[in-house]
Amino acid sequence: MGSPPPGLAGNSYFQAVNADIGATVEFQISDGTTYADKAIARLAAGDVPELMVIPSWEIEKMADFNTAVDKAFEDLTPYLQGDKAKPYALLANLPTAAWQWSVWNGKLMGVPYPTEPFPFALLYRKDEFEKNGWNQSPKSAEELYQLGKEITDPKARRWAFGDIHEMAWPIFKVPQEWRLEGGKLVHKYETPEWQLMLEWMRKLFAEELIHPDVTSSKGANEKELFAAGKIVVYRDGLGGWKELLQQHTPKNPSFELGAFPVFAHDGGTPIMYHNNAAGIFTFIRKGLPKAQVEELLSILNWCAAPYGTKEYELSNFGVRGKHFELDAAGTPKLTELGTKEVAYTYGFLGGRPLYVDWPFPEAAKANVEWQNATFPFIEKTPSTASGCSGPPSTRACRCRPRTSSPTSCADAAPSATPSRS
């Protein structure tokens, strides 16, 4: 978690963005570790700001949010249904599935922040693999195990794996949550695939192929171990790939990552899990005058400007020549002032269509190729209405909306969010 930026009065970045929007947006940035507690307290007290943002992983900590959402927030259905959405074209540009995930109690209650289609991947140190000639495309659980034995060398203070158990689930074809068998729902813990996965993971622990700081539950920082080459394979979201490159290539230009192609434990057809279509939601306080609700939706519409627009550039990097400059490759680089003042805040208000904007061309290409190659293997679940079709570039996955719900918080999203989007 980084330090929060200066507030509106002392922040020229916030002032510049607000001037372009034509409205005053003042953020209350909360600590991600106490976010749910603060949000619950504000909802209980009725102390709700005009715009309230809360991630789905915080909503899961709230009891009876289905009741709270009706009491605290405006029903946006009359404002965004059908032709009513025409004044908010950029919001309408968000994926349909993300909007479906913004429905509570049969009503459109929030503006979604779309998520990446995949919750995680098996990332590996490509530079180390190429230097040592290790297999970069294991095709079964046995091949991955043998790879782990080849890599692990405690005398060299190098272990193959971090905590990879969540990625072991799809490798062993454990259902994401439930499976429909004979007309009955079977939970993942009840499946034979779960037992097979546990036996395989037990073998990795027993043969000490996982870093000891991870196995001893000392709260090991796997990103640091991975960056230092003390583990060379670990599970993270695709956002972690970009984050690690940004942190470590300036110090180590040869630092390079890859993602293993998805595979099944037995070498057969793999499966992969699918993220929820939206992970963060912006709500409007209930009871505001119609004109004020429309003004707030216009602000969210501005914030939803897609990659490549001037609005996107301003909200992400500030004013060129003041908060950022372009390097030789045309990539925005924050100035000293930008590093102090610019924070990813407006982007949470309204979300954006998904894109890959990494300033690492080869890694960006590898990321998109991995997503396109993985998309056909997304598991169909009992709650999927029509399955998924099309590669990530088309974002054509349409899933049935939830019957339960997401969340809210305080003027701004948390100052720290998980790397797996």
Buried (B, 14 or more C-beta within 10 A) or exposed (E): EEEBBBEBEEBBBBBBBBEEBEEEBEBBBBEBEEBBEBBBEBBEEEEBBBBBBBBBBBBEEBEEBBEBBBEBBBBBBEBBEEEEBEBBEBBBEBBEBBBBBBBBEEBBBBBBBBBBBBBBBBBBBBBBBEEEEBBBEBBBBEBBBEBBEBBBEEEEEBBBBBBBBBBBBBBBBBBBEBBEEEEEEBEBEEBEBBEBBBEBBEEBEEEBBBBEBBBEEEEBEBBEBBBEBBBBBBBBBBBBBBBBBEBBBEEEEEBBBBBBBBBBBBEEEBBBBBBBBBBBBBBBBBEBEEEBBEBBBBBBBBBBBBEEEEBBBBBBBBBBEBBBBEEEEEEBEBBEBBEBBBBEBBBBBBBBBBEBEBBBEEBBEBBBEBBBEBBBBBBBBBBBEEEBEEBBEEBBBBBBBBEEBBBBBBBBBBBBBBBBB
